[in-house]
Amino acid sequence: MVLQNTAFIGHFRESAESRGKLPPNKIDEITPASPHGEVTELLRRDGGKTNASAAAVLGYLNDGGDPNVLMHRARELVFHKGNDAHDYKYSAALLEDYYARSPQWRDRIMAAGSALLPDENAKDTDLAARVHDAFA
């Protein structure tokens, strides 16, 4: 489905901005950066939602990086650092449909969406410890 109603899109963006600052770049304007370090480093952001993570993720994928490795690490972050239902629902929407998306857009969507995954630097929640204790 292609959205052609620009008034709706404008309203949607205004609504999203009312909940917090949106990244300044558009998805087709993300410039891939040379990824440095491990996949873990790609999902680390300085102080939150920046375009640095998106650029690093896009660079990783453009350079032939394995999207499954990236998705695995992103899921680990959600389980260890996610603190509300949005973290779980959002990551499922971002990660599970990766291969269903057009090859032209899938890496850019993954890169742009990475800014809203839990931050690698965030404090761990107690969920992982509770699960571990339940199976011990």
PAZA-927293 format. One record per residue: residue number from 1; residue in one letter; chain; z, y, x of N, C-alpha, C in turn. Coordinates in Angstrom, 2 decimals, decimal comma, m for minus. Last residue first. Layout:
N
i NUM; aa A; ch A; n_up Z; n_north Y; n_east X; ca_up Z; ca_north Y; ca_east X; c_up Z; c_north Y; c_east X
...
This chain:
136
i 136; aa A; ch A; n_up 37,13; n_north m22,07; n_east 16,68; ca_up 37,89; ca_north m22,62; ca_east 17,83; c_up 38,79; c_north m23,75; c_east 17,38
i 135; aa F; ch A; n_up 35,92; n_north m20,80; n_east 14,62; ca_up 35,32; ca_north m22,07; ca_east 15,06; c_up 36,08; c_north m22,72; c_east 16,22
i 134; aa A; ch A; n_up 37,44; n_north m18,53; n_east 14,33; ca_up 37,28; ca_north m19,40; ca_east 13,17; c_up 36,72; c_north m20,77; c_east 13,58
i 133; aa D; ch A; n_up 37,16; n_north m17,27; n_east 16,79; ca_up 38,45; ca_north m17,83; ca_east 16,44; c_up 38,35; c_north m18,83; c_east 15,28
i 132; aa H; ch A; n_up 34,48; n_north m16,42; n_east 16,53; ca_up 34,86; ca_north m17,34; ca_east 17,60; c_up 36,18; c_north m18,03; c_east 17,25
i 131; aa V; ch A; n_up 34,79; n_north m14,63; n_east 14,40; ca_up 33,93; ca_north m15,81; ca_east 14,25; c_up 34,30; c_north m16,85; c_east 15,29
i 130; aa R; ch A; n_up 36,50; n_north m12,74; n_east 15,63; ca_up 36,95; ca_north m13,46; ca_east 14,42; c_up 36,12; c_north m14,72; c_east 14,19
i 129; aa A; ch A; n_up 34,86; n_north m11,83; n_east 17,69; ca_up 36,13; ca_north m12,48; ca_east 18,02; c_up 36,64; c_north m13,30; c_east 16,82
i 128; aa A; ch A; n_up 32,81; n_north m10,63; n_east 16,20; ca_up 32,52; ca_north m11,76; ca_east 17,09; c_up 33,79; c_north m12,53; c_east 17,43
i 127; aa L; ch A; n_up 34,30; n_north m8,56; n_east 14,82; ca_up 33,61; ca_north m9,64; ca_east 14,12; c_up 33,36; c_north m10,85; c_east 15,01
i 126; aa D; ch A; n_up 35,44; n_north m6,32; n_east 15,90; ca_up 36,20; ca_north m7,56; ca_east 16,02; c_up 35,50; c_north m8,75; c_east 15,36
i 125; aa T; ch A; n_up 32,93; n_north m4,55; n_east 17,79; ca_up 33,79; ca_north m4,72; ca_east 16,63; c_up 34,56; c_north m6,03; c_east 16,82
i 124; aa D; ch A; n_up 32,61; n_north m2,77; n_east 20,86; ca_up 32,47; ca_north m4,01; ca_east 20,10; c_up 33,41; c_north m3,98; c_east 18,90
i 123; aa K; ch A; n_up 31,42; n_north 0,57; n_east 21,05; ca_up 32,55; ca_north m0,36; ca_east 21,15; c_up 32,25; c_north m1,61; c_east 20,32
i 122; aa A; ch A; n_up 28,16; n_north 1,26; n_east 22,43; ca_up 29,17; ca_north 1,34; ca_east 21,37; c_up 30,25; c_north 0,29; c_east 21,59
i 121; aa N; ch A; n_up 26,12; n_north 0,95; n_east 24,21; ca_up 27,36; ca_north 1,53; ca_east 24,72; c_up 28,48; c_north 1,59; c_east 23,68
i 120; aa E; ch A; n_up 24,00; n_north 0,06; n_east 22,67; ca_up 24,57; ca_north m0,87; ca_east 23,66; c_up 25,92; c_north m0,37; c_east 24,17
i 119; aa D; ch A; n_up 24,12; n_north 1,08; n_east 19,29; ca_up 23,99; ca_north 1,45; ca_east 20,70; c_up 24,67; c_north 0,42; c_east 21,59
i 118; aa P; ch A; n_up 22,37; n_north m0,42; n_east 16,61; ca_up 23,64; ca_north m0,08; ca_east 17,26; c_up 23,42; c_north 0,14; c_east 18,76
i 117; aa L; ch A; n_up 19,22; n_north 1,23; n_east 15,91; ca_up 20,01; ca_north 0,02; ca_east 16,12; c_up 21,35; c_north 0,44; c_east 16,73
i 116; aa L; ch A; n_up 17,73; n_north 3,48; n_east 15,89; ca_up 18,74; ca_north 3,35; ca_east 14,84; c_up 19,50; c_north 2,03; c_east 14,89
i 115; aa A; ch A; n_up 15,89; n_north 3,29; n_east 17,89; ca_up 16,86; ca_north 4,39; ca_east 17,97; c_up 17,96; c_north 4,27; c_east 16,93
i 114; aa S; ch A; n_up 14,10; n_north 1,34; n_east 17,16; ca_up 15,19; ca_north 0,98; ca_east 18,08; c_up 16,25; c_north 2,06; c_east 18,18
i 113; aa G; ch A; n_up 12,03; n_north 2,39; n_east 15,70; ca_up 13,19; ca_north 1,86; ca_east 14,99; c_up 14,37; c_north 1,53; c_east 15,88
i 112; aa A; ch A; n_up 10,16; n_north 2,95; n_east 17,68; ca_up 10,78; ca_north 4,05; ca_east 16,92; c_up 12,06; c_north 3,59; c_east 16,23
i 111; aa A; ch A; n_up 9,57; n_north 0,29; n_east 18,52; ca_up 10,08; ca_north 1,30; ca_east 19,44; c_up 10,81; c_north 2,42; c_east 18,70
i 110; aa M; ch A; n_up 8,62; n_north m0,94; n_east 16,18; ca_up 9,78; ca_north m1,49; ca_east 16,87; c_up 10,41; c_north m0,43; c_east 17,79
i 109; aa I; ch A; n_up 6,42; n_north 0,71; n_east 15,73; ca_up 7,48; ca_north 0,64; ca_east 14,72; c_up 8,76; c_north 0,10; c_east 15,36
i 108; aa R; ch A; n_up 4,94; n_north 0,16; n_east 18,03; ca_up 5,41; ca_north 1,53; ca_east 17,78; c_up 6,54; c_north 1,55; c_east 16,75
i 107; aa D; ch A; n_up 4,35; n_north m2,53; n_east 17,68; ca_up 5,16; ca_north m2,11; ca_east 18,84; c_up 5,72; c_north m0,71; c_east 18,65
i 106; aa R; ch A; n_up 2,83; n_north m2,52; n_east 15,23; ca_up 4,10; ca_north m3,25; ca_east 15,34; c_up 4,96; c_north m2,79; c_east 16,52
i 105; aa W; ch A; n_up 0,33; n_north m1,27; n_east 15,02; ca_up 1,54; ca_north m0,49; ca_east 14,75; c_up 2,83; c_north m1,20; c_east 15,09
i 104; aa Q; ch A; n_up m1,70; n_north m3,04; n_east 15,65; ca_up m1,86; ca_north m1,64; ca_east 16,07; c_up m0,54; c_north m0,88; c_east 15,96
i 103; aa P; ch A; n_up m1,02; n_north m5,39; n_east 14,36; ca_up m0,82; ca_north m5,30; ca_east 15,81; c_up m0,93; c_north m3,87; c_east 16,33
i 102; aa S; ch A; n_up 0,73; n_north m4,89; n_east 11,32; ca_up m0,53; ca_north m4,76; ca_east 12,03; c_up m0,27; c_north m4,65; c_east 13,52
i 101; aa R; ch A; n_up 3,46; n_north m7,18; n_east 10,73; ca_up 2,85; ca_north m5,84; ca_east 10,81; c_up 1,53; c_north m5,89; c_east 11,57
i 100; aa A; ch A; n_up 4,50; n_north m9,63; n_east 11,06; ca_up 3,74; ca_north m9,40; ca_east 9,82; c_up 3,04; c_north m8,05; c_east 9,84
i 99; aa Y; ch A; n_up 6,06; n_north m9,53; n_east 13,31; ca_up 4,76; ca_north m10,21; ca_east 13,41; c_up 3,91; c_north m10,05; c_east 12,15
i 98; aa Y; ch A; n_up 8,32; n_north m8,03; n_east 12,27; ca_up 7,55; ca_north m7,60; ca_east 13,44; c_up 6,15; c_north m8,22; c_east 13,45
i 97; aa D; ch A; n_up 10,13; n_north m8,51; n_east 10,28; ca_up 8,74; ca_north m8,31; ca_east 9,89; c_up 7,84; c_north m7,91; c_east 11,05
i 96; aa E; ch A; n_up 12,63; n_north m8,67; n_east 11,48; ca_up 12,06; ca_north m9,85; ca_east 10,84; c_up 10,59; c_north m9,71; c_east 10,47
i 95; aa L; ch A; n_up 13,34; n_north m6,09; n_east 12,50; ca_up 13,04; ca_north m7,21; ca_east 13,38; c_up 12,28; c_north m8,34; c_east 12,70
i 94; aa L; ch A; n_up 13,74; n_north m4,24; n_east 10,37; ca_up 12,99; ca_north m3,87; ca_east 11,57; c_up 12,50; c_north m5,10; c_east 12,33
i 93; aa A; ch A; n_up 15,28; n_north m5,65; n_east 8,50; ca_up 13,98; ca_north m5,08; ca_east 8,11; c_up 13,13; c_north m4,76; c_east 9,33
i 92; aa A; ch A; n_up 17,51; n_north m6,27; n_east 10,08; ca_up 16,71; ca_north m7,34; ca_east 9,47; c_up 15,33; c_north m6,82; c_east 9,10
i 91; aa S; ch A; n_up 18,48; n_north m3,74; n_east 10,66; ca_up 17,95; ca_north m4,57; ca_east 11,75; c_up 17,12; c_north m5,72; c_east 11,20
i 90; aa Y; ch A; n_up 19,26; n_north m2,90; n_east 8,07; ca_up 18,24; ca_north m2,18; ca_east 8,81; c_up 17,63; c_north m3,06; c_east 9,91
i 89; aa K; ch A; n_up 21,30; n_north m4,72; n_east 7,40; ca_up 20,08; ca_north m4,64; ca_east 6,58; c_up 18,95; c_north m3,97; c_east 7,36
i 88; aa Y; ch A; n_up 23,21; n_north m4,24; n_east 9,45; ca_up 22,65; ca_north m5,57; ca_east 9,24; c_up 21,34; c_north m5,51; c_east 8,46
i 87; aa D; ch A; n_up 23,76; n_north m1,51; n_east 9,22; ca_up 23,35; ca_north m2,05; ca_east 10,51; c_up 22,68; c_north m3,41; c_east 10,34
i 86; aa H; ch A; n_up 24,62; n_north m1,34; n_east 6,56; ca_up 23,35; ca_north m0,74; ca_east 6,95; c_up 22,86; c_north m1,31; c_east 8,28
i 85; aa A; ch A; n_up 27,16; n_north m2,46; n_east 6,51; ca_up 26,04; ca_north m3,23; ca_east 5,95; c_up 24,69; c_north m2,66; c_east 6,37
i 84; aa D; ch A; n_up 28,68; n_north m1,69; n_east 9,72; ca_up 28,54; ca_north m1,58; ca_east 8,28; c_up 27,31; c_north m2,34; c_east 7,82
i 83; aa N; ch A; n_up 28,76; n_north m2,00; n_east 12,45; ca_up 30,02; ca_north m1,76; ca_east 11,76; c_up 29,88; c_north m1,52; c_east 10,26
i 82; aa G; ch A; n_up 27,64; n_north m3,78; n_east 15,31; ca_up 27,36; ca_north m3,27; ca_east 13,96; c_up 28,64; c_north m3,11; c_east 13,18
i 81; aa K; ch A; n_up 28,29; n_north m5,06; n_east 17,64; ca_up 28,59; ca_north m3,64; ca_east 17,54; c_up 28,30; c_north m3,03; c_east 16,17
i 80; aa H; ch A; n_up 27,65; n_north m7,79; n_east 17,51; ca_up 28,80; ca_north m7,36; ca_east 18,31; c_up 29,22; c_north m5,91; c_east 18,03
i 79; aa F; ch A; n_up 25,43; n_north m7,97; n_east 15,85; ca_up 26,59; ca_north m8,82; ca_east 15,60; c_up 27,83; c_north m8,37; c_east 16,35
i 78; aa V; ch A; n_up 23,71; n_north m6,08; n_east 17,02; ca_up 24,14; ca_north m5,91; ca_east 15,63; c_up 25,39; c_north m6,73; c_east 15,37
i 77; aa L; ch A; n_up 23,32; n_north m7,19; n_east 19,56; ca_up 23,98; ca_north m5,88; ca_east 19,41; c_up 24,51; c_north m5,69; c_east 18,01
i 76; aa E; ch A; n_up 21,94; n_north m9,51; n_east 18,87; ca_up 23,26; ca_north m9,61; ca_east 19,49; c_up 24,02; c_north m8,30; c_east 19,35
i 75; aa R; ch A; n_up 19,57; n_north m8,33; n_east 17,96; ca_up 20,43; ca_north m9,06; ca_east 17,02; c_up 21,84; c_north m9,23; c_east 17,58
i 74; aa A; ch A; n_up 18,61; n_north m7,31; n_east 20,38; ca_up 18,93; ca_north m6,39; ca_east 19,29; c_up 19,84; c_north m7,07; c_east 18,26
i 73; aa R; ch A; n_up 18,13; n_north m9,67; n_east 21,77; ca_up 19,17; ca_north m8,75; ca_east 22,24; c_up 19,57; c_north m7,77; c_east 21,15
i 72; aa H; ch A; n_up 16,02; n_north m10,69; n_east 20,18; ca_up 17,25; ca_north m11,47; ca_east 20,38; c_up 18,40; c_north m10,55; c_east 20,82
i 71; aa M; ch A; n_up 14,09; n_north m8,70; n_east 20,48; ca_up 14,68; ca_north m8,93; ca_east 19,17; c_up 15,99; c_north m9,72; c_east 19,28
i 70; aa L; ch A; n_up 13,49; n_north m9,03; n_east 23,23; ca_up 14,01; ca_north m7,76; ca_east 22,73; c_up 14,71; c_north m7,95; c_east 21,39
i 69; aa V; ch A; n_up 12,46; n_north m11,60; n_east 23,16; ca_up 13,63; ca_north m11,32; ca_east 24,00; c_up 14,29; c_north m10,03; c_east 23,52
i 68; aa N; ch A; n_up 10,24; n_north m11,18; n_east 21,51; ca_up 11,31; ca_north m12,08; ca_east 21,06; c_up 12,59; c_north m11,88; c_east 21,87
i 67; aa P; ch A; n_up 8,50; n_north m9,57; n_east 22,95; ca_up 9,22; ca_north m8,97; ca_east 21,82; c_up 10,36; c_north m9,86; c_east 21,33
i 66; aa D; ch A; n_up 8,24; n_north m9,47; n_east 26,36; ca_up 8,36; ca_north m10,41; ca_east 25,26; c_up 9,15; c_north m9,79; c_east 24,10
i 65; aa G; ch A; n_up 6,00; n_north m7,07; n_east 27,80; ca_up 7,34; ca_north m7,61; ca_east 27,59; c_up 7,40; c_north m8,47; c_east 26,34
i 64; aa G; ch A; n_up 3,61; n_north m5,85; n_east 28,35; ca_up 3,60; ca_north m7,30; ca_east 28,15; c_up 4,97; c_north m7,92; c_east 28,00
i 63; aa D; ch A; n_up 3,74; n_north m3,14; n_east 28,38; ca_up 3,59; ca_north m3,81; ca_east 29,68; c_up 3,64; c_north m5,33; c_east 29,57
i 62; aa N; ch A; n_up 4,33; n_north m2,53; n_east 25,75; ca_up 2,96; ca_north m2,27; ca_east 26,24; c_up 2,69; c_north m2,96; c_east 27,57
i 61; aa L; ch A; n_up 7,07; n_north m3,17; n_east 25,73; ca_up 6,13; ca_north m3,95; ca_east 24,93; c_up 4,69; c_north m3,76; c_east 25,41
i 60; aa Y; ch A; n_up 8,04; n_north m1,19; n_east 27,52; ca_up 8,32; ca_north m2,62; ca_east 27,73; c_up 7,29; c_north m3,47; c_east 26,99
i 59; aa G; ch A; n_up 7,22; n_north 1,16; n_east 26,25; ca_up 6,73; ca_north 0,84; ca_east 27,58; c_up 6,90; c_north m0,64; c_east 27,89
i 58; aa L; ch A; n_up 8,76; n_north 0,98; n_east 23,91; ca_up 7,31; ca_north 0,96; ca_east 23,82; c_up 6,68; c_north 0,62; c_east 25,17
i 57; aa V; ch A; n_up 11,32; n_north 1,15; n_east 25,06; ca_up 10,94; ca_north m0,04; ca_east 24,31; c_up 9,43; c_north m0,14; c_east 24,20
i 56; aa A; ch A; n_up 11,18; n_north 3,73; n_east 26,18; ca_up 11,41; ca_north 2,57; ca_east 27,04; c_up 10,99; c_north 1,28; c_east 26,34
i 55; aa A; ch A; n_up 10,81; n_north 5,32; n_east 23,89; ca_up 9,81; ca_north 5,35; ca_east 24,96; c_up 9,94; c_north 4,13; c_east 25,86
i 54; aa A; ch A; n_up 13,18; n_north 4,74; n_east 22,47; ca_up 11,87; ca_north 4,44; ca_east 21,88; c_up 10,79; c_north 4,38; c_east 22,96
i 53; aa S; ch A; n_up 15,10; n_north 5,76; n_east 24,27; ca_up 15,08; ca_north 4,34; ca_east 23,93; c_up 13,72; c_north 3,94; c_east 23,37
i 52; aa A; ch A; n_up 14,44; n_north 8,48; n_east 24,21; ca_up 14,38; ca_north 7,73; ca_east 25,46; c_up 14,32; c_north 6,24; c_east 25,20
i 51; aa N; ch A; n_up 14,91; n_north 9,77; n_east 21,88; ca_up 13,58; ca_north 9,19; ca_east 22,04; c_up 13,45; c_north 8,41; c_east 23,33
i 50; aa T; ch A; n_up 18,18; n_north 8,94; n_east 20,58; ca_up 17,24; ca_north 9,74; ca_east 21,35; c_up 15,90; c_north 9,05; c_east 21,41
i 49; aa K; ch A; n_up 21,09; n_north 8,69; n_east 19,17; ca_up 19,71; ca_north 8,49; ca_east 18,76; c_up 18,77; c_north 9,43; c_east 19,52
i 48; aa G; ch A; n_up 23,54; n_north 8,55; n_east 21,75; ca_up 23,06; ca_north 8,25; ca_east 20,41; c_up 21,57; c_north 8,20; c_east 20,28
i 47; aa G; ch A; n_up 24,36; n_north 9,02; n_east 24,38; ca_up 24,92; ca_north 9,81; ca_east 23,30; c_up 24,30; c_north 9,58; c_east 21,94
i 46; aa D; ch A; n_up 21,81; n_north 7,56; n_east 25,67; ca_up 22,78; ca_north 8,54; ca_east 26,12; c_up 23,23; c_north 9,38; c_east 24,92
i 45; aa R; ch A; n_up 21,46; n_north 4,11; n_east 24,95; ca_up 21,07; ca_north 5,51; ca_east 24,73; c_up 22,19; c_north 6,42; c_east 25,19
i 44; aa R; ch A; n_up 20,03; n_north 0,99; n_east 25,45; ca_up 21,15; ca_north 1,87; ca_east 25,79; c_up 20,67; c_north 3,32; c_east 25,65
i 43; aa L; ch A; n_up 17,97; n_north m0,73; n_east 25,24; ca_up 18,65; ca_north m0,37; ca_east 24,01; c_up 19,89; c_north 0,49; c_east 24,25
i 42; aa L; ch A; n_up 17,16; n_north m1,22; n_east 27,81; ca_up 16,22; ca_north m0,55; ca_east 26,89; c_up 16,92; c_north m0,05; c_east 25,63
i 41; aa E; ch A; n_up 19,16; n_north m2,68; n_east 29,01; ca_up 19,04; ca_north m1,26; ca_east 29,34; c_up 18,14; c_north m0,52; c_east 28,37
i 40; aa T; ch A; n_up 18,59; n_north m5,25; n_east 28,06; ca_up 19,84; ca_north m4,59; ca_east 27,68; c_up 19,76; c_north m3,09; c_east 27,91
i 39; aa V; ch A; n_up 16,34; n_north m5,92; n_east 29,45; ca_up 16,19; ca_north m5,57; ca_east 28,04; c_up 17,43; c_north m4,85; c_east 27,55
i 38; aa E; ch A; n_up 16,89; n_north m4,42; n_east 32,73; ca_up 16,79; ca_north m5,52; ca_east 31,79; c_up 16,60; c_north m5,00; c_east 30,38
i 37; aa G; ch A; n_up 15,05; n_north m1,86; n_east 34,51; ca_up 16,17; ca_north m2,75; ca_east 34,25; c_up 15,84; c_north m3,82; c_east 33,24
i 36; aa H; ch A; n_up 12,88; n_north 0,34; n_east 32,92; ca_up 13,67; ca_north 0,07; ca_east 34,12; c_up 14,81; c_north m0,86; c_east 33,73
i 35; aa P; ch A; n_up 9,61; n_north 0,84; n_east 31,72; ca_up 10,95; ca_north 0,30; ca_east 31,50; c_up 11,63; c_north m0,01; c_east 32,84
i 34; aa S; ch A; n_up 7,95; n_north 3,82; n_east 31,63; ca_up 8,10; ca_north 2,60; ca_east 32,41; c_up 9,50; c_north 2,07; c_east 32,22
i 33; aa A; ch A; n_up 7,37; n_north 4,85; n_east 28,28; ca_up 7,97; ca_north 5,08; ca_east 29,59; c_up 8,02; c_north 3,76; c_east 30,33
i 32; aa P; ch A; n_up 4,92; n_north 5,98; n_east 25,96; ca_up 5,63; ca_north 4,87; ca_east 26,60; c_up 6,15; c_north 5,26; c_east 27,98
i 31; aa T; ch A; n_up 5,49; n_north 8,50; n_east 23,73; ca_up 4,84; ca_north 8,22; ca_east 25,01; c_up 5,60; c_north 7,09; c_east 25,69
i 30; aa I; ch A; n_up 4,91; n_north 8,88; n_east 20,36; ca_up 5,85; ca_north 8,34; ca_east 21,36; c_up 5,05; c_north 7,99; c_east 22,60
i 29; aa E; ch A; n_up 3,26; n_north 9,64; n_east 18,36; ca_up 3,37; ca_north 10,55; ca_east 19,49; c_up 4,35; c_north 10,06; c_east 20,56
i 28; aa D; ch A; n_up 3,37; n_north 8,09; n_east 16,16; ca_up 2,14; ca_north 7,99; ca_east 16,95; c_up 2,15; c_north 8,93; c_east 18,15
i 27; aa I; ch A; n_up 5,85; n_north 8,80; n_east 15,09; ca_up 5,66; ca_north 7,46; ca_east 15,62; c_up 4,41; c_north 7,34; c_east 16,49
i 26; aa K; ch A; n_up 6,84; n_north 12,04; n_east 16,28; ca_up 6,28; ca_north 11,17; ca_east 15,26; c_up 5,94; c_north 9,84; c_east 15,91
i 25; aa N; ch A; n_up 9,86; n_north 13,46; n_east 17,57; ca_up 8,52; ca_north 12,88; ca_east 17,73; c_up 8,12; c_north 12,06; c_east 16,52
i 24; aa P; ch A; n_up 12,50; n_north 14,19; n_east 16,95; ca_up 11,44; ca_north 15,17; ca_east 16,82; c_up 10,03; c_north 14,58; c_east 16,89
i 23; aa P; ch A; n_up 14,59; n_north 12,18; n_east 14,83; ca_up 13,96; ca_north 12,41; ca_east 16,13; c_up 12,76; c_north 13,34; c_east 15,97
i 22; aa L; ch A; n_up 16,69; n_north 13,89; n_east 12,46; ca_up 15,65; ca_north 12,92; ca_east 12,77; c_up 15,07; c_north 13,21; c_east 14,14
i 21; aa K; ch A; n_up 20,08; n_north 14,32; n_east 11,70; ca_up 18,92; ca_north 14,82; ca_east 12,44; c_up 17,96; c_north 13,68; c_east 12,74
i 20; aa G; ch A; n_up 21,09; n_north 13,33; n_east 8,38; ca_up 21,25; ca_north 13,41; ca_east 9,83; c_up 19,95; c_north 13,83; c_east 10,49
i 19; aa R; ch A; n_up 20,66; n_north 13,48; n_east 5,73; ca_up 21,66; ca_north 12,51; ca_east 6,17; c_up 21,86; c_north 12,54; c_east 7,68
i 18; aa S; ch A; n_up 18,60; n_north 15,20; n_east 5,40; ca_up 19,88; ca_north 15,64; ca_east 4,86; c_up 21,01; c_north 14,70; c_east 5,30
i 17; aa E; ch A; n_up 16,44; n_north 13,78; n_east 6,35; ca_up 17,02; ca_north 14,80; ca_east 7,22; c_up 18,38; c_north 15,28; c_east 6,71
i 16; aa A; ch A; n_up 15,87; n_north 12,25; n_east 4,06; ca_up 16,35; ca_north 11,59; ca_east 5,29; c_up 17,01; c_north 12,59; c_east 6,22
i 15; aa S; ch A; n_up 14,97; n_north 14,27; n_east 2,35; ca_up 16,14; ca_north 13,48; ca_east 1,98; c_up 16,73; c_north 12,80; c_east 3,22
i 14; aa E; ch A; n_up 12,70; n_north 15,10; n_east 3,75; ca_up 13,79; ca_north 16,05; ca_east 3,51; c_up 15,08; c_north 15,31; c_east 3,17
i 13; aa R; ch A; n_up 11,20; n_north 12,71; n_east 3,55; ca_up 11,63; ca_north 13,20; ca_east 4,86; c_up 12,79; c_north 14,20; c_east 4,71
i 12; aa F; ch A; n_up 10,80; n_north 12,59; n_east 0,75; ca_up 11,49; ca_north 11,51; ca_east 1,44; c_up 12,02; c_north 11,98; c_east 2,79
i 11; aa H; ch A; n_up 9,31; n_north 14,93; n_east 0,36; ca_up 10,63; ca_north 14,80; ca_east m0,27; c_up 11,45; c_north 13,71; c_east 0,43
i 10; aa G; ch A; n_up 6,99; n_north 14,23; n_east 1,79; ca_up 7,78; ca_north 15,40; ca_east 2,18; c_up 9,18; c_north 15,34; c_east 1,62
i 9; aa I; ch A; n_up 6,17; n_north 12,05; n_east 0,24; ca_up 6,51; ca_north 11,84; ca_east 1,65; c_up 7,36; c_north 13,01; c_east 2,15
i 8; aa F; ch A; n_up 5,62; n_north 13,36; n_east m2,19; ca_up 6,63; ca_north 12,31; ca_east m2,13; c_up 7,10; c_north 12,12; c_east m0,70
i 7; aa A; ch A; n_up 3,55; n_north 15,01; n_east m1,36; ca_up 4,76; ca_north 15,62; ca_east m1,91; c_up 5,90; c_north 14,61; c_east m1,86
i 6; aa T; ch A; n_up 1,55; n_north 13,26; n_east m0,64; ca_up 2,25; ca_north 13,99; ca_east 0,43; c_up 3,51; c_north 14,68; c_east m0,08
i 5; aa N; ch A; n_up 0,60; n_north 10,35; n_east m1,60; ca_up 1,26; ca_north 11,47; ca_east m2,24; c_up 2,10; c_north 12,21; c_east m1,20
i 4; aa Q; ch A; n_up m0,30; n_north 8,09; n_east m0,52; ca_up m1,18; ca_north 9,25; ca_east m0,42; c_up m0,54; c_north 10,49; c_east m1,03
i 3; aa L; ch A; n_up 0,56; n_north 5,22; n_east 1,07; ca_up 1,12; ca_north 6,37; ca_east 0,35; c_up 0,22; c_north 7,57; c_east 0,56
i 2; aa V; ch A; n_up m0,88; n_north 2,15; n_east 0,62; ca_up m0,96; ca_north 3,39; ca_east 1,38; c_up m0,41; c_north 4,52; c_east 0,52
i 1; aa M; ch A; n_up 0,00; n_north m1,18; n_east 0,85; ca_up 0,00; ca_north 0,00; ca_east 0,00; c_up 0,00; c_north 1,24; c_east 0,89
